[in-house]
């Protein structure tokens, strides 16, 4: 028996499965942006499987800044202050050409940090919207291990998970065409799960499998639904036979419905 069971968030009619034939080649990015548009978004976002969350972007920036060494920056700042004091108090003219290299370097580093902070600010702004999309996607896929989903949603803050945009996107899922878009993303998730099942049954690790299957590696990077399915099955396999068996059994049931509707369920 499964430890925590699997997610069962949505049901789909036979009619929706039939319509999926027309949408199976739509992208996950297009589907989630459609839902976002109906929730009030006015621009399209490049949502990927390898997106970093807003918190991860901030942490990476802080880590990089610490790695550069605040002591070095402080030393450069002190040198620059000394030069400025000499010019003001002693009346010494300090031209750019005669400035010590460490002063010039400090000026460059200061400008570089300003530019990097600007870039990070733009990344964070876009990431917050994409975080909402990832939250809605991860929270609405069927057949994934519940504990795995909880771990993935743990990448986001409680306020992000309860944001107005997330709530608006959830309401949009009540629309017929957005529910259909969600089914497209479910198919892509299941294609990722089937790819991972082949990997697990061949006793390969993810690194070796993706190195020898570039198409699957590309989809993991570009398609968040495919990656969620792939990683979810790999996670279940590591948990043990009970968890893996429960995930595969439910996957086979969905695959049978795809087969009956003539929808391609293999990656």
C-alpha positions, 0 to 999 in steps of 0.5 A, spaced: 500 500 500 502 506 498 505 511 504 501 517 502 497 515 496 497 519 490 493 526 487 486 525 485 485 532 483 481 532 477 476 528 473 475 528 465 470 526 461 470 521 455 468 527 451 474 531 453 479 525 452 476 525 445 477 533 444 484 532 447 486 529 440 486 536 437 490 539 443 495 533 445 501 537 441 499 544 444 505 546 449 504 546 457 507 553 456 501 555 452 496 552 456 498 555 463 498 562 459 491 561 457 489 559 464 493 565 466 490 570 461 483 568 463 485 570 470 487 577 468 494 576 466 496 581 460 502 578 458 505 571 456 510 568 461 516 563 458 514 558 463 519 552 463 521 546 467 527 548 470 525 555 472 527 557 479 522 560 484 523 567 486 526 565 493 531 560 489 533 566 485 534 571 491 538 565 495 542 564 489 544 572 488 545 572 496 550 566 495 554 569 489 554 576 493 557 573 499 562 568 495 565 575 492 567 577 499 564 583 502 571 584 505 574 585 498 568 590 497 569 594 503 577 594 502 575 597 495 570 602 498 575 604 504 581 606 498 576 610 494 574 614 500 581 615 502 582 618 495 576 622 495 578 625 502 585 627 499 582 631 494 578 635 498 582 636 504 589 637 501 587 640 495 590 634 491 587 633 484 586 626 482 585 624 475 582 618 473 588 616 469 592 617 476 587 613 480 590 606 483 587 600 480 584 598 486 580 604 486 578 603 479 576 596 480 572 598 486 568 603 481 567 597 476 565 592 481 560 597 484 557 599 477 557 591 476 553 590 483 548 595 481 547 592 474 546 585 477 541 587 482 537 590 477 537 584 473 535 580 479 530 585 480 527 583 473 528 576 474 524 576 481 518 580 478 517 575 473 518 569 477 513 571 482 508 570 476 511 564 474 511 561 481 503 562 481 503 558 475 507 552 477 503 552 484 497 551 480 500 546 475 503 542 481 496 542 485 492 540 479 496 534 476 493 527 478 497 521 479 503 524 483 505 522 490 502 526 495 509 527 499 512 529 492 507 534 491 508 537 498 515 537 497 515 541 491 510 546 493 514 547 499 519 551 494 513 557 495 511 561 501 504 560 504 503 567 501 505 565 494 500 559 495 494 564 497 496 569 492 490 573 488 493 570 482 493 563 484 486 564 487 484 567 480 487 561 476 484 556 480 477 559 479 479 560 471 479 552 471 472 552 472 471 554 465 471 548 460 476 550 455 481 551 461 479 545 464 481 542 457 487 546 457 489 542 464 488 535 461 493 537 456 498 538 461 496 532 465 497 528 458 504 531 458 505 530 465 503 522 464 508 522 458 514 524 463 511 519 468 512 514 462 519 516 460 521 515 467 518 508 468 522 506 462 528 509 466 526 505 472 524 499 469 531 499 466 535 500 472 538 507 470 539 513 474 536 520 471 543 522 469 545 516 465 538 516 462 537 523 460 544 523 457 542 518 452 535 520 451 536 528 449 529 529 447 526 527 454 532 531 457 529 537 453 522 536 455 524 536 462 528 542 461 522 546 457 516 543 460 514 543 467 508 538 467 513 533 463 518 534 469 513 534 474 511 527 472 518 524 470 521 527 477 515 524 481 516 517 478 523 517 480 521 520 487 516 514 488 521 509 485 526 511 491 521 511 496 520 503 495 516 498 491 509 500 494 509 507 492 512 506 485 507 500 484 501 505 486 503 510 482 504 505 476 498 502 477 494 509 476 498 511 470 496 505 467 489 506 468 490 513 465 494 510 459 489 505 457 484 511 457 489 515 452 489 509 448 482 508 447 481 516 445 487 515 440 492 520 444 499 519 444 501 517 451 508 515 450 513 521 450 
